[in-house]
Amino acid sequence: MDDLRSEIKRKIENGEFNCEKELTLSLISGKWKVVIIYHLGTEGILRFSEIKRLLPKIAHKVLTTQIRSWKRLGLFIEKYFLKFLQGWSIH
């Protein structure tokens, strides 16, 4: 799995995807990604703990990894209110 992620990251950095669909599928493929995106799209801004509560079977590490990878790619943004993290939203 890590080999696949590093391959996708390399392709993004080098602009080597054949089409937009290939890039999109690489970003949303996986057991939890579509479900996380669905909840953020329907529920709006959610805190980490709220996402975890909506998906009780997801491991803490998996959720953290997903959010960090999307954040690095600029797909997620953090929204702050008075220096407190308000939650995550799709960018």
N, C-alpha and C positions, 0 to 999 in steps of 0.2 A: 504494500500500500504506500509506503514512504517513497518507493521508486517511482510509482505513478505520480505522486504529488510533485516530486522533484522534476519529473519530465514535463508536467503541466506548467510548473513555474518557469522552467527553461523556455518552453514554447511561448509563453506569454511575454517573457523578457525579450525574446528574439523575434517576436511577431511571426511565428511559424505556423499558425493555425490556418487550415485550408479555407474555412468559412466561419461566419459568426455562430452558426449552429454548433460547430465542433467546440468552440470556446465556451458557449453557454452550457452545453451538456457536461463539459469537464468541470464547470463551477457548481453545478447542482446535482451531479451524480453522487450517490451515497445513500446510506440508510436513513439518515436524519435530516439532510440538507433541505429537501423539499418541504418536510413537515415544519421545520423551523421557519422557513420563508413564508409558508402558509400562515402560521400564527402571527408573525410580524405584520403580514399584509392585512389580516382580518382584525387583529386586536390593536394594532398601532404600536406605539412605543412600549417596550417591555423591559423590565429589569431582568438581570441574569436569573435571579431567584424565581421570577414569574415564569420565565421560559422553562426552567427546571421543573416547576410545579405542573406546568402543562404537559411536560414530557417526563413523567416519573421514571421511566425505564432507561433514559439516556444517562450515560456515565458523565460525571462532572468533567472529567478530562476531555471526553469527546466533545461536549458542548463548548468548553473553553477553546479547544483546538479549532472548531468550526468558526467561531466568532473571530478569533485572532486571524485566521487565514483570510476571511472575508474582509476584515478590517485592513489588513496589509494591502489587499488588492483595491481598497477604496470602495468596497461595496456596502460596508456598514459604517455608520457614524455614531459617535457617542454624543448624547445630548446632556448638557449639564444645566443644573438650576441651582444657583447660589453655591457653587463649588461642590455640589453633590451630584453623583452620576444619576441622571434621571432614568436612563435606559438606553436600549439599542433600537435602531430603526434601519430600514433598508434605505440606502442612498440612491 
